[in-house]
Amino acid sequence: MDKSYREFVAILDACTELLQVLGIAQAPHFTTLQKATQRLNVSFLEKIMAGFILLTMTIHVRTGIDATGFQLTRASAHYTTVLKKSRKARRKIKKYLKLTTFVDLDKQLIIAHKIRRSPRNDTIDFVPAVRKGKNVLDKKGKKVRSCDGDKGYDSEKNGRIIVEELEAEDRIKIRNKDIPVHRTQGRYRKKFKRRCGRLRTNYRSKDETIFSAIKKLKAP
């Protein structure tokens, strides 16, 4: 609902039928929600998200990885532009929350994620997100079929992890695709370049669909 705790409690207080379903006589004070959120374990939320993977009938999962940014303030575009005149203020605005997700592309479900508060290269969060996702799928008895990603994740190390650890098909887009294979560095990058012309379907676009849905829910 994109509301503050105070606003949410005010809405909840008016929803008498919802209070009956929850089995409470009145809405809690908004500070109660604040304290409960601080005590909530992040791993508990991750287990809830991973539980949806168990409900799918797919054994071999077509996965993808991508990242997006979320602004940390509600400042208007005009306010942000004015502050850009000050170097000191500009550094504050540059900060944003970066979310990297490892997802099931067919079911559009988030398997694992990595959150970072400042801008960084995409490939830094590849390994922790993918290994966390593999651990989730292993517990559910599922295997990774392939892994799609954009050019930001193109590296020999990432290709090796996909092929050797995930035992999956590497579908990460490669940089400088016009460079001949014999001049391309890396064993796995060379293998992908030899067959990248035969890849007709771009499944990675479904990552953007997931981000779009999240941002629409977050929008006021």
CYANA upper distance limits for C-alpha pairs under 8 A (distance plus 0.5 A):
  1 MET  CA    217 LEU  CA      7.71
  1 MET  CA    218 LYS  CA      7.76
  1 MET  CA    220 PRO  CA      8.44
  2 ASP  CA    217 LEU  CA      8.14
  2 ASP  CA    218 LYS  CA      6.19
  2 ASP  CA    219 ALA  CA      7.59
  2 ASP  CA    220 PRO  CA      6.87
  3 LYS  CA      7 GLU  CA      6.28
  3 LYS  CA      8 PHE  CA      6.25
  4 SER  CA      8 PHE  CA      6.53
  5 TYR  CA      9 VAL  CA      6.64
  5 TYR  CA     30 PHE  CA      5.78
  5 TYR  CA     31 THR  CA      8.14
  5 TYR  CA     33 LEU  CA      7.34
  5 TYR  CA     34 GLN  CA      7.69
  6 ARG  CA     10 ALA  CA      6.90
  6 ARG  CA     30 PHE  CA      5.66
  7 GLU  CA     11 ILE  CA      6.91
  8 PHE  CA     12 LEU  CA      6.62
  8 PHE  CA     30 PHE  CA      8.49
  9 VAL  CA     13 ASP  CA      6.50
  9 VAL  CA     27 ALA  CA      6.79
  9 VAL  CA     28 PRO  CA      7.46
  9 VAL  CA     29 HIS  CA      7.53
  9 VAL  CA     30 PHE  CA      6.50
 10 ALA  CA     14 ALA  CA      7.29
 11 ILE  CA     15 CYS  CA      7.17
 12 LEU  CA     16 THR  CA      8.20
 12 LEU  CA     18 LEU  CA      8.04
 12 LEU  CA     19 LEU  CA      7.99
 12 LEU  CA     27 ALA  CA      6.70
 13 ASP  CA     19 LEU  CA      8.23
 13 ASP  CA     26 GLN  CA      7.04
 13 ASP  CA     27 ALA  CA      5.58
 15 CYS  CA     19 LEU  CA      7.00
 16 THR  CA     20 GLN  CA      6.89
 17 GLU  CA     21 VAL  CA      6.90
 18 LEU  CA     22 LEU  CA      6.76
 19 LEU  CA     23 GLY  CA      6.57
 19 LEU  CA     24 ILE  CA      6.02
 19 LEU  CA     25 ALA  CA      7.10
 19 LEU  CA     26 GLN  CA      7.26
 19 LEU  CA     27 ALA  CA      7.66
 20 GLN  CA     24 ILE  CA      6.71
 20 GLN  CA     25 ALA  CA      7.75
 28 PRO  CA     32 THR  CA      6.94
 28 PRO  CA     33 LEU  CA      8.14
 29 HIS  CA     33 LEU  CA      7.81
 30 PHE  CA     34 GLN  CA      7.11
 31 THR  CA     35 LYS  CA      6.73
 32 THR  CA     36 ALA  CA      6.67
 33 LEU  CA     37 THR  CA      6.61
 34 GLN  CA     38 GLN  CA      6.99
 35 LYS  CA     39 ARG  CA      6.94
 36 ALA  CA     40 LEU  CA      6.67
 40 LEU  CA     44 PHE  CA      8.03
 41 ASN  CA     45 LEU  CA      7.58
 42 VAL  CA     46 GLU  CA      6.94
 43 SER  CA     47 LYS  CA      6.72
 44 PHE  CA     48 ILE  CA      6.99
 45 LEU  CA     49 MET  CA      6.85
 46 GLU  CA     50 ALA  CA      6.59
 46 GLU  CA    112 ALA  CA      7.93
 47 LYS  CA     51 GLY  CA      6.58
 48 ILE  CA     52 PHE  CA      7.76
 49 MET  CA     53 ILE  CA      8.24
 49 MET  CA    110 ILE  CA      7.51
 49 MET  CA    111 ILE  CA      7.50
 50 ALA  CA     54 LEU  CA      7.84
 50 ALA  CA    110 ILE  CA      8.17
 50 ALA  CA    111 ILE  CA      6.29
 50 ALA  CA    112 ALA  CA      8.09
 50 ALA  CA    136 VAL  CA      7.12
 51 GLY  CA     55 LEU  CA      7.69
 52 PHE  CA     56 THR  CA      7.70
 52 PHE  CA    109 LEU  CA      8.10
 53 ILE  CA    109 LEU  CA      7.75
 53 ILE  CA    111 ILE  CA      7.67
 53 ILE  CA    137 LEU  CA      8.34
 53 ILE  CA    140 LYS  CA      8.04
 54 LEU  CA    140 LYS  CA      6.42
 56 THR  CA    107 LYS  CA      8.45
 58 THR  CA    142 LYS  CA      8.12
 59 ILE  CA    141 GLY  CA      7.90
 59 ILE  CA    142 LYS  CA      5.35
 59 ILE  CA    143 LYS  CA      6.70
 60 HIS  CA    142 LYS  CA      6.53
 60 HIS  CA    143 LYS  CA      5.36
 60 HIS  CA    144 VAL  CA      6.00
 60 HIS  CA    145 ARG  CA      5.62
 61 VAL  CA    104 ASP  CA      6.79
 61 VAL  CA    105 LEU  CA      8.43
 61 VAL  CA    106 ASP  CA      8.24
 61 VAL  CA    142 LYS  CA      7.54
 61 VAL  CA    143 LYS  CA      6.57
 61 VAL  CA    144 VAL  CA      5.37
 61 VAL  CA    145 ARG  CA      5.71
 61 VAL  CA    146 SER  CA      7.77
 62 ARG  CA    104 ASP  CA      6.40
 62 ARG  CA    105 LEU  CA      6.29
 62 ARG  CA    106 ASP  CA      7.05
 62 ARG  CA    144 VAL  CA      6.73
 62 ARG  CA    145 ARG  CA      5.59
 62 ARG  CA    146 SER  CA      5.57
 62 ARG  CA    147 CYS  CA      6.95
 63 THR  CA    102 PHE  CA      7.36
 63 THR  CA    103 VAL  CA      5.94
 63 THR  CA    104 ASP  CA      5.21
 63 THR  CA    105 LEU  CA      5.87
 63 THR  CA    144 VAL  CA      7.24
 63 THR  CA    145 ARG  CA      7.73
 63 THR  CA    146 SER  CA      6.32
 63 THR  CA    147 CYS  CA      5.25
 63 THR  CA    148 ASP  CA      6.89
 64 GLY  CA    102 PHE  CA      6.27
 64 GLY  CA    103 VAL  CA      5.95
 64 GLY  CA    104 ASP  CA      7.21
 64 GLY  CA    105 LEU  CA      6.71
 64 GLY  CA    146 SER  CA      8.30
 64 GLY  CA    147 CYS  CA      5.42
 64 GLY  CA    148 ASP  CA      4.89
 64 GLY  CA    149 GLY  CA      6.34
 64 GLY  CA    203 TYR  CA      8.35
 64 GLY  CA    204 ARG  CA      6.58
 64 GLY  CA    207 ASP  CA      7.42
 65 ILE  CA    100 THR  CA      7.65
 65 ILE  CA    101 THR  CA      6.16
 65 ILE  CA    102 PHE  CA      5.08
 65 ILE  CA    103 VAL  CA      6.89
 65 ILE  CA    126 PHE  CA      8.23
 65 ILE  CA    147 CYS  CA      7.75
 65 ILE  CA    148 ASP  CA      6.88
 65 ILE  CA    149 GLY  CA      5.88
 65 ILE  CA    204 ARG  CA      8.28
 65 ILE  CA    207 ASP  CA      7.69
 66 ASP  CA    100 THR  CA      6.22
 66 ASP  CA    101 THR  CA      6.31
 66 ASP  CA    102 PHE  CA      7.56
 66 ASP  CA    149 GLY  CA      6.86
 66 ASP  CA    150 ASP  CA      7.79
 66 ASP  CA    207 ASP  CA      6.93
 67 ALA  CA     98 LYS  CA      7.31
 67 ALA  CA     99 LEU  CA      5.92
 67 ALA  CA    100 THR  CA      4.65
 67 ALA  CA    101 THR  CA      6.79
 67 ALA  CA    122 ASP  CA      7.57
 68 THR  CA     98 LYS  CA      6.28
 68 THR  CA     99 LEU  CA      5.96
 68 THR  CA    100 THR  CA      7.16
 68 THR  CA    211 PHE  CA      7.74
 69 GLY  CA     96 TYR  CA      6.89
 69 GLY  CA     97 LEU  CA      6.04
 69 GLY  CA     98 LYS  CA      4.96
 69 GLY  CA     99 LEU  CA      6.65
 70 PHE  CA     96 TYR  CA      6.37
 70 PHE  CA     97 LEU  CA      5.55
 70 PHE  CA     98 LYS  CA      6.87
 70 PHE  CA     99 LEU  CA      8.25
 71 GLN  CA     95 LYS  CA      8.30
 71 GLN  CA     96 TYR  CA      5.52
 71 GLN  CA     97 LEU  CA      6.77
 72 LEU  CA     95 LYS  CA      8.02
 72 LEU  CA     96 TYR  CA      6.08
 72 LEU  CA     97 LEU  CA      6.96
 75 ALA  CA     79 TYR  CA      6.60
 75 ALA  CA     80 THR  CA      6.87
 76 SER  CA     80 THR  CA      6.73
 77 ALA  CA     81 THR  CA      6.66
 78 HIS  CA     82 VAL  CA      6.78
 79 TYR  CA     83 LEU  CA      6.82
 80 THR  CA     84 LYS  CA      6.82
 80 THR  CA     93 ILE  CA      7.80
 81 THR  CA     85 LYS  CA      7.94
 83 LEU  CA     89 ALA  CA      6.37
 83 LEU  CA     90 ARG  CA      6.85
 84 LYS  CA     89 ALA  CA      7.09
 84 LYS  CA     90 ARG  CA      5.39
 85 LYS  CA     90 ARG  CA      7.90
 86 SER  CA     90 ARG  CA      6.49
 87 ARG  CA     91 ARG  CA      6.96
 88 LYS  CA     92 LYS  CA      7.59
 89 ALA  CA     93 ILE  CA      7.09
 90 ARG  CA     94 LYS  CA      6.76
 91 ARG  CA     95 LYS  CA      7.64
 95 LYS  CA    117 ARG  CA      7.50
 95 LYS  CA    118 SER  CA      5.90
 95 LYS  CA    119 PRO  CA      7.43
 96 TYR  CA    117 ARG  CA      6.37
 96 TYR  CA    118 SER  CA      6.17
 96 TYR  CA    119 PRO  CA      7.40
 97 LEU  CA    115 ILE  CA      7.60
 97 LEU  CA    116 ARG  CA      6.42
 97 LEU  CA    117 ARG  CA      4.94
 97 LEU  CA    118 SER  CA      6.70
 97 LEU  CA    119 PRO  CA      8.29
 98 LYS  CA    115 ILE  CA      6.28
 98 LYS  CA    116 ARG  CA      5.55
 98 LYS  CA    117 ARG  CA      6.44
 98 LYS  CA    118 SER  CA      7.21
 98 LYS  CA    119 PRO  CA      7.25
 99 LEU  CA    113 HIS  CA      7.52
 99 LEU  CA    114 LYS  CA      6.49
 99 LEU  CA    115 ILE  CA      5.26
 99 LEU  CA    116 ARG  CA      7.03
100 THR  CA    113 HIS  CA      5.96
100 THR  CA    114 LYS  CA      5.56
100 THR  CA    115 ILE  CA      6.83
100 THR  CA    125 ASP  CA      7.47
100 THR  CA    129 ALA  CA      7.81
101 THR  CA    110 ILE  CA      6.99
101 THR  CA    111 ILE  CA      8.01
101 THR  CA    112 ALA  CA      6.44
101 THR  CA    113 HIS  CA      4.83
101 THR  CA    114 LYS  CA      7.02
101 THR  CA    129 ALA  CA      7.45
102 PHE  CA    110 ILE  CA      6.64
102 PHE  CA    111 ILE  CA      6.14
102 PHE  CA    112 ALA  CA      5.66
102 PHE  CA    113 HIS  CA      6.48
102 PHE  CA    129 ALA  CA      6.72
102 PHE  CA    130 VAL  CA      6.86
102 PHE  CA    133 GLY  CA      7.00
103 VAL  CA    108 GLN  CA      7.02
103 VAL  CA    109 LEU  CA      6.04
103 VAL  CA    110 ILE  CA      4.84
103 VAL  CA    111 ILE  CA      5.53
103 VAL  CA    112 ALA  CA      7.40
103 VAL  CA    207 ASP  CA      7.93
104 ASP  CA    108 GLN  CA      5.77
104 ASP  CA    109 LEU  CA      5.62
104 ASP  CA    110 ILE  CA      6.85
104 ASP  CA    111 ILE  CA      7.12
105 LEU  CA    109 LEU  CA      7.59
105 LEU  CA    203 TYR  CA      7.36
105 LEU  CA    204 ARG  CA      7.94
105 LEU  CA    206 LYS  CA      6.52
105 LEU  CA    207 ASP  CA      7.50
108 GLN  CA    206 LYS  CA      7.54
108 GLN  CA    207 ASP  CA      8.15
108 GLN  CA    210 ILE  CA      7.06
111 ILE  CA    133 GLY  CA      6.06
111 ILE  CA    136 VAL  CA      7.63
111 ILE  CA    137 LEU  CA      8.43
112 ALA  CA    129 ALA  CA      6.49
112 ALA  CA    130 VAL  CA      7.96
112 ALA  CA    132 LYS  CA      6.62
112 ALA  CA    133 GLY  CA      5.40
112 ALA  CA    136 VAL  CA      8.27
113 HIS  CA    129 ALA  CA      6.07
113 HIS  CA    133 GLY  CA      8.47
114 LYS  CA    125 ASP  CA      7.21
114 LYS  CA    128 PRO  CA      7.86
114 LYS  CA    129 ALA  CA      6.29
120 ARG  CA    124 ILE  CA      7.86
121 ASN  CA    125 ASP  CA      8.46
121 ASN  CA    152 GLY  CA      8.06
122 ASP  CA    126 PHE  CA      7.41
122 ASP  CA    152 GLY  CA      6.18
122 ASP  CA    153 TYR  CA      6.71
123 THR  CA    127 VAL  CA      8.19
123 THR  CA    152 GLY  CA      6.86
123 THR  CA    153 TYR  CA      5.33
123 THR  CA    154 ASP  CA      8.11
123 THR  CA    155 SER  CA      8.40
123 THR  CA    158 ASN  CA      8.45
125 ASP  CA    129 ALA  CA      6.67
126 PHE  CA    130 VAL  CA      6.50
126 PHE  CA    153 TYR  CA      7.63
126 PHE  CA    158 ASN  CA      7.86
127 VAL  CA    131 ARG  CA      6.49
127 VAL  CA    158 ASN  CA      7.80
127 VAL  CA    161 ILE  CA      8.43
128 PRO  CA    132 LYS  CA      6.50
129 ALA  CA    133 GLY  CA      6.64
130 VAL  CA    134 LYS  CA      6.60
131 ARG  CA    135 ASN  CA      6.75
132 LYS  CA    136 VAL  CA      6.95
133 GLY  CA    137 LEU  CA      6.79
134 LYS  CA    138 ASP  CA      6.51
134 LYS  CA    144 VAL  CA      8.19
134 LYS  CA    166 LEU  CA      7.51
135 ASN  CA    139 LYS  CA      6.86
136 VAL  CA    140 LYS  CA      7.06
137 LEU  CA    141 GLY  CA      6.69
137 LEU  CA    142 LYS  CA      5.53
137 LEU  CA    143 LYS  CA      6.93
137 LEU  CA    144 VAL  CA      8.31
138 ASP  CA    142 LYS  CA      6.23
138 ASP  CA    143 LYS  CA      7.38
143 LYS  CA    166 LEU  CA      8.30
144 VAL  CA    166 LEU  CA      6.72
144 VAL  CA    167 GLU  CA      7.71
144 VAL  CA    168 ALA  CA      6.25
145 ARG  CA    167 GLU  CA      8.37
145 ARG  CA    168 ALA  CA      5.58
145 ARG  CA    169 GLU  CA      6.85
146 SER  CA    168 ALA  CA      5.35
146 SER  CA    169 GLU  CA      4.82
146 SER  CA    170 ASP  CA      6.58
146 SER  CA    171 ARG  CA      7.28
147 CYS  CA    162 ILE  CA      7.59
147 CYS  CA    168 ALA  CA      7.48
147 CYS  CA    169 GLU  CA      6.84
147 CYS  CA    170 ASP  CA      6.17
147 CYS  CA    171 ARG  CA      6.12
147 CYS  CA    172 ILE  CA      7.47
148 ASP  CA    170 ASP  CA      7.45
148 ASP  CA    171 ARG  CA      5.12
148 ASP  CA    172 ILE  CA      5.53
148 ASP  CA    173 LYS  CA      8.21
148 ASP  CA    203 TYR  CA      7.44
148 ASP  CA    204 ARG  CA      6.08
149 GLY  CA    153 TYR  CA      6.85
149 GLY  CA    171 ARG  CA      7.10
149 GLY  CA    172 ILE  CA      4.86
149 GLY  CA    173 LYS  CA      6.73
149 GLY  CA    204 ARG  CA      6.72
150 ASP  CA    154 ASP  CA      7.82
150 ASP  CA    172 ILE  CA      6.25
150 ASP  CA    173 LYS  CA      5.63
150 ASP  CA    174 ILE  CA      8.29
150 ASP  CA    204 ARG  CA      8.08
151 LYS  CA    172 ILE  CA      7.25
151 LYS  CA    173 LYS  CA      5.47
151 LYS  CA    174 ILE  CA      6.05
151 LYS  CA    175 ARG  CA      6.33
153 TYR  CA    158 ASN  CA      7.56
153 TYR  CA    172 ILE  CA      7.32
153 TYR  CA    173 LYS  CA      8.41
154 ASP  CA    158 ASN  CA      7.47
154 ASP  CA    159 GLY  CA      8.11
154 ASP  CA    172 ILE  CA      6.75
154 ASP  CA    173 LYS  CA      7.02
154 ASP  CA    174 ILE  CA      6.07
154 ASP  CA    175 ARG  CA      7.28
155 SER  CA    159 GLY  CA      6.89
155 SER  CA    189 ARG  CA      7.90
156 GLU  CA    160 ARG  CA      6.70
156 GLU  CA    186 GLY  CA      6.08
156 GLU  CA    187 ARG  CA      7.86
156 GLU  CA    188 TYR  CA      6.68
156 GLU  CA    189 ARG  CA      6.56
157 LYS  CA    161 ILE  CA      6.84
158 ASN  CA    162 ILE  CA      6.84
159 GLY  CA    163 VAL  CA      6.78
159 GLY  CA    170 ASP  CA      6.74
159 GLY  CA    172 ILE  CA      8.32
159 GLY  CA    188 TYR  CA      6.25
159 GLY  CA    189 ARG  CA      7.40
160 ARG  CA    164 GLU  CA      6.19
160 ARG  CA    165 GLU  CA      8.06
160 ARG  CA    188 TYR  CA      6.96
161 ILE  CA    165 GLU  CA      5.51
161 ILE  CA    166 LEU  CA      7.01
162 ILE  CA    166 LEU  CA      5.42
162 ILE  CA    167 GLU  CA      6.73
162 ILE  CA    168 ALA  CA      6.25
162 ILE  CA    169 GLU  CA      7.46
162 ILE  CA    170 ASP  CA      6.49
163 VAL  CA    167 GLU  CA      5.19
163 VAL  CA    168 ALA  CA      5.73
163 VAL  CA    169 GLU  CA      6.86
163 VAL  CA    170 ASP  CA      7.00
164 GLU  CA    168 ALA  CA      8.27
170 ASP  CA    192 PHE  CA      7.53
171 ARG  CA    192 PHE  CA      7.95
171 ARG  CA    196 CYS  CA      8.42
174 ILE  CA    189 ARG  CA      7.89
174 ILE  CA    192 PHE  CA      8.45
174 ILE  CA    193 LYS  CA      7.83
177 LYS  CA    193 LYS  CA      7.76
179 ILE  CA    183 ARG  CA      7.09
179 ILE  CA    184 THR  CA      7.24
180 PRO  CA    184 THR  CA      7.01
181 VAL  CA    190 LYS  CA      6.31
181 VAL  CA    193 LYS  CA      7.19
181 VAL  CA    194 ARG  CA      7.62
182 HIS  CA    190 LYS  CA      8.30
184 THR  CA    189 ARG  CA      7.70
184 THR  CA    190 LYS  CA      6.64
185 GLN  CA    189 ARG  CA      7.39
185 GLN  CA    190 LYS  CA      7.52
186 GLY  CA    190 LYS  CA      6.64
187 ARG  CA    191 LYS  CA      6.94
188 TYR  CA    192 PHE  CA      6.77
189 ARG  CA    193 LYS  CA      6.69
190 LYS  CA    194 ARG  CA      6.82
191 LYS  CA    195 ARG  CA      7.30
192 PHE  CA    196 CYS  CA      6.14
193 LYS  CA    197 GLY  CA      8.09
195 ARG  CA    199 LEU  CA      7.68
204 ARG  CA    208 GLU  CA      8.13
205 SER  CA    209 THR  CA      7.32
206 LYS  CA    210 ILE  CA      7.01
207 ASP  CA    211 PHE  CA      7.00
208 GLU  CA    212 SER  CA      6.50
209 THR  CA    213 ALA  CA      6.76
210 ILE  CA    214 ILE  CA      6.85
211 PHE  CA    215 LYS  CA      6.68
212 SER  CA    216 LYS  CA      6.62
213 ALA  CA    217 LEU  CA      6.84
214 ILE  CA    218 LYS  CA      6.78
215 LYS  CA    219 ALA  CA      6.47
